[in-house]
Amino acid sequence: MKCEEAIKIRAMNGHLIGTMSKNGFMIDEIIIVPSKTESRNKFFAQFLSGKAPESVIELFQNEDMQVWAIDKKNLYESNILFFVNITNTPNKP
């Protein structure tokens, strides 16, 4: 999806923050990530170095995007990324 659509989907699913996903993890944040694996790896390298996801995604704004509900606590504490790809609005991952 285009960046503009991803921004709308993220905004419309903000209510999911602080809820449990169907997969059993706590949703800490809704982020926009590049669809291409190579770009997504670059995105996460910067995201994990402490940069805000909104500032990092600007580098990839002309690429296809996905919207993910993520568990940041496990990502930072255990280096394990739990996520659900949100493809519509509103949604319960």
N, C-alpha and C positions, 0 to 999 in steps of 0.2 A: 504494500500500500504506500501511497505517497505520504510525505511527512505531515502535511496538513490534516489528512484523515487520521493519522496516528495520534496527533495532538488532541483531536476531538475524542477519540476512543479513550485515551488516557484520562482526559478530564471527566468523561462520563462514567468511568469506572473507579474513580477516586474513593467511592464509598467502600471498596473492598479492602482498603488499608486497615489493618487491625483485625481482620477476619481470618478464619481458617479456610484454606483451599479444600477442594474435594480430595486432593492428594494428601492432605493431612499436615501441611506446613502453614505457618503464620505468614500472611502477606504483609510485608513491611513497606513495600514501595511498588509503584507502577512506573515502569521505564519504557522508553522507546529505544529499540536497538536495530542496527542494520540487519537485513536479512542474509546478506552474503557472509559466509563463515569468516573469511579473511578480514573483512571490515569489522565484524562483530568481535573478533579477537583483539583487534586494535582498540576498539571501543572499550572493552573490559579491561585492557591493560591500563588505560587512562582512568577509568572509573575506579579501579582498585587502588590507584595511586592517590585517590582522594579528590579527584575532580568531580564536580557536580554533573550528573548525567545530562542535564539540559545544555550545559556548555559543550560537553563532548559530542553530543549528537549533531550539533551544528556543523561539524567537520564532514558529516556524511549525509547532509540534508537532501542531496540530489539522488540518493540511492533508495531502493525499496526498503521499507521499514516493517517492523513487527512491534507489537506492544506486549510486554511481559509483566506479569505480577510475580514479584520475587520475594524470597526470604533472605534479607541482608544479614541477619544475625548468623545463620549457618554459613553464609558465604564468607564473612569475615572471620568467624571463629574456627570453622572447620575446612574452609576452602572448598565447600560443596555448594553448587548453585542449584537451588530448587526453584523452578519457575513454571508458569503456565502461560501459554501464548493466548492472548485475548484477541479474538478476531471480530467481535461485534460489540454492540452496546445495548443496554448494560448487560452484565454477564456475571455468572458465579463460577469462577475457575475451580 
